[in-house]
Amino acid sequence: MTAVGMEVSKMDPCLFVGKKVTAVAFVDDILFWSSDEAYINELGAKLREQGLLLEQEDDAAGFLGVRMSKTEEGFLEMKQTGLIDRILEALSLDSKLAKNKYTPAEATPLTRDEDGEGPQGSYSYASVVGMMLYLAGHTRPDIAYAVNCCARYMFNPRLSHENALKRIGRYLKATRDKGLILNPSGDLKIDAYPDADFAGLYGHEKNNDPACAKSRTGFVITVADCPMVW
């Protein structure tokens, strides 16, 4: 990329900035932005001259498994329905008989539950958590808290943790067609919104467990009023 005049961003080594084109690379996928498609084609030709094998897609609709489309209002909507279907299949929730849930977690915290009943699921707990983490980190911030709670027990899950994971699955089943809607403002600004509870597990975990006195932090960072990191 640097050989064809693109500069590596100081903020992200996968982001390349040129005078007319901006590109972001992830493993073997590259996404290009420009005010004119001709500039992208010109850059692509230069990259091929450098020996890079490029296979051009029609648009960015399926970049990294994320489907992007415009709503009737002109907003950008990002969805990962394919990944949600894989999660539902892994949890055996792909049947029409599977019940839906309309919140991703219970109101009470998810504890370590060391004395609780052992796992009974026929699926890989760690694999499902991994898929949910990818989903939560790209298009579904609404499940981020619930998934991170389940991820704490990835290597020693109990039945209560499996039930919590299935609840997220039932919530995803009910909201399968929902995604992240972006409506950038004209003001290119960066805002950060952090928050934390105060010893949120106190009274739920064992009193001699240091984890019960720890606070849990959450945040969202927006650019032009659009969530970028959470």
C-alpha positions in Angstrom: 0.0 0.0 0.0 2.8 2.4 0.8 4.4 1.6 -2.5 1.4 3.2 -4.3 1.4 6.3 -2.3 -0.8 5.3 0.7 0.2 6.4 4.2 -0.2 4.2 7.2 -2.3 5.8 9.9 -0.5 6.5 13.2 -3.7 5.5 15.0 -4.3 2.1 13.3 -1.8 0.1 11.2 -4.6 -1.4 9.2 -5.8 2.0 8.0 -4.2 3.6 4.9 -4.9 7.1 3.9 -4.2 8.6 0.4 -5.1 11.9 -1.2 -8.2 10.6 -2.9 -8.7 7.1 -1.4 -8.9 5.7 2.1 -8.6 2.0 2.7 -8.8 -0.4 5.7 -7.4 -3.9 5.6 -8.3 -6.9 7.7 -6.3 -10.1 6.9 -7.2 -10.6 3.2 -10.1 -8.2 3.0 -9.7 -4.5 2.0 -12.4 -1.9 2.0 -11.9 1.3 0.0 -13.6 4.7 0.3 -13.5 7.6 -2.2 -15.6 10.4 -3.6 -15.3 8.8 -7.0 -15.1 5.1 -7.9 -12.6 5.9 -10.6 -10.0 6.8 -8.0 -10.5 3.3 -6.4 -10.1 1.6 -9.8 -6.9 3.6 -10.4 -5.5 2.5 -7.0 -6.5 -1.1 -7.7 -4.6 -1.1 -11.0 -1.5 0.2 -9.2 -1.8 -2.5 -6.5 -2.1 -5.2 -9.2 1.1 -3.8 -10.8 2.8 -4.4 -7.5 1.8 -8.1 -7.7 -1.2 -8.0 -5.3 -4.0 -10.3 -6.4 -7.3 -8.4 -6.0 -10.7 -9.9 -6.5 -13.2 -7.0 -6.7 -16.7 -7.2 -5.1 -19.6 -5.2 -6.3 -19.9 -3.2 -3.0 -19.1 -3.4 0.7 -22.3 -5.2 1.6 -20.6 -8.3 3.0 -17.4 -7.0 4.4 -16.2 -9.4 7.2 -19.7 -11.0 7.2 -21.4 -7.7 8.0 -24.3 -6.8 5.7 -24.6 -3.1 5.1 -27.7 -1.4 3.6 -29.5 1.9 3.5 -32.8 2.4 5.3 -35.7 4.3 3.8 -34.5 7.4 5.8 -31.0 7.1 4.2 -29.2 5.8 7.3 -26.6 3.1 7.1 -27.7 -0.2 8.8 -25.2 -3.0 9.6 -26.4 -6.5 10.3 -24.9 -10.0 10.9 -28.0 -12.2 10.4 -25.8 -15.0 9.0 -23.7 -15.1 12.2 -26.9 -15.0 14.4 -28.2 -18.0 12.5 -25.0 -19.9 13.2 -25.3 -19.1 16.9 -29.0 -20.2 17.0 -28.1 -23.4 15.3 -25.2 -24.1 17.7 -27.6 -23.6 20.7 -30.4 -25.7 19.0 -32.6 -22.6 19.0 -33.2 -22.6 15.2 -36.5 -24.4 15.6 -39.8 -22.4 15.4 -40.7 -23.9 18.7 -37.8 -22.2 20.5 -39.1 -19.4 22.8 -38.0 -15.8 22.4 -36.7 -13.4 25.0 -36.9 -9.7 24.8 -34.0 -8.8 27.1 -30.5 -10.3 26.7 -29.9 -10.9 30.5 -31.6 -11.3 33.9 -31.7 -8.2 36.2 -29.5 -10.0 38.7 -25.7 -10.4 38.1 -24.2 -13.6 36.7 -22.1 -15.0 39.4 -19.3 -17.6 39.5 -21.7 -20.2 40.9 -18.9 -22.6 42.0 -21.3 -24.9 43.9 -23.9 -24.9 41.1 -24.9 -27.7 38.8 -22.4 -28.7 36.1 -22.8 -27.9 32.4 -25.2 -30.1 30.4 -25.0 -28.5 26.9 -24.0 -30.6 23.9 -22.3 -27.5 22.3 -19.0 -25.8 22.8 -19.6 -23.0 25.3 -16.3 -21.2 24.3 -17.2 -21.4 20.6 -20.6 -19.8 21.1 -19.2 -17.1 23.4 -16.6 -16.4 20.7 -19.2 -15.9 18.0 -21.3 -13.7 20.3 -18.2 -11.6 21.2 -17.6 -11.0 17.5 -21.3 -10.1 17.0 -21.4 -7.8 20.0 -18.2 -6.0 18.9 -19.4 -5.2 15.4 -23.2 -4.7 15.1 -24.9 -5.6 18.4 -23.7 -3.5 21.3 -27.0 -4.3 23.0 -25.7 -7.8 23.9 -22.1 -6.7 24.9 -22.7 -6.6 28.6 -24.5 -10.0 28.7 -21.9 -11.7 26.5 -19.0 -10.3 28.5 -20.6 -11.7 31.7 -20.8 -15.1 30.1 -17.2 -14.8 28.8 -15.9 -14.5 32.4 -16.7 -18.2 32.8 -15.6 -19.5 29.4 -13.2 -22.1 30.8 -15.3 -23.4 33.7 -19.0 -22.9 32.8 -21.8 -24.1 35.1 -25.4 -24.8 34.1 -26.4 -21.3 35.2 -23.9 -19.8 32.7 -25.3 -22.1 29.9 -28.8 -20.8 30.7 -27.5 -17.2 30.5 -25.9 -18.0 27.2 -29.2 -19.5 25.9 -31.1 -16.4 27.1 -28.9 -14.3 24.8 -29.6 -16.7 22.0 -33.3 -16.4 22.6 -33.0 -12.6 22.6 -31.1 -12.8 19.3 -33.8 -15.0 17.8 -36.4 -12.4 18.7 -34.3 -9.6 17.3 -32.6 -11.4 14.4 -33.3 -8.7 11.9 -32.1 -5.8 14.1 -28.7 -4.2 13.6 -26.6 -1.1 14.2 -28.0 2.1 12.6 -25.5 4.9 11.8 -26.6 8.4 11.2 -23.5 10.6 11.3 -23.9 14.3 12.1 -22.1 17.0 10.2 -19.9 17.7 13.3 -16.7 15.5 13.1 -16.2 15.2 16.9 -15.2 12.4 19.3 -17.2 11.8 22.5 -16.7 9.2 25.2 -19.3 8.1 27.6 -17.9 5.9 30.5 -19.8 4.5 33.5 -19.3 1.9 36.2 -21.2 0.3 39.0 -20.0 0.2 42.6 -19.0 -3.3 43.8 -21.9 -4.6 41.7 -21.4 -8.3 42.7 -21.3 -7.5 46.5 -24.0 -9.7 48.1 -24.1 -12.0 45.1 -20.7 -13.6 45.2 -19.1 -15.0 48.4 -18.1 -12.2 50.8 -14.5 -13.6 51.0 -14.2 -13.4 47.2 -12.3 -10.2 46.1 -14.4 -10.2 42.9 -17.5 -9.2 44.8 -15.9 -5.8 45.7 -14.8 -5.0 42.1 -16.6 -2.5 40.0 -17.6 -3.2 36.4 -16.9 -0.5 33.8 -18.7 0.2 30.5 -18.1 2.8 27.8 -19.0 3.9 24.3 -16.9 6.2 22.1 -18.7 8.0 19.2 -17.4 9.8 16.2 -19.8 12.3 14.6 -22.4 10.9 16.9 -22.0 7.3 15.7 -20.8 4.6 18.0 -17.4 3.3 17.0 -16.0 1.5 20.1 -17.9 0.1 23.1 
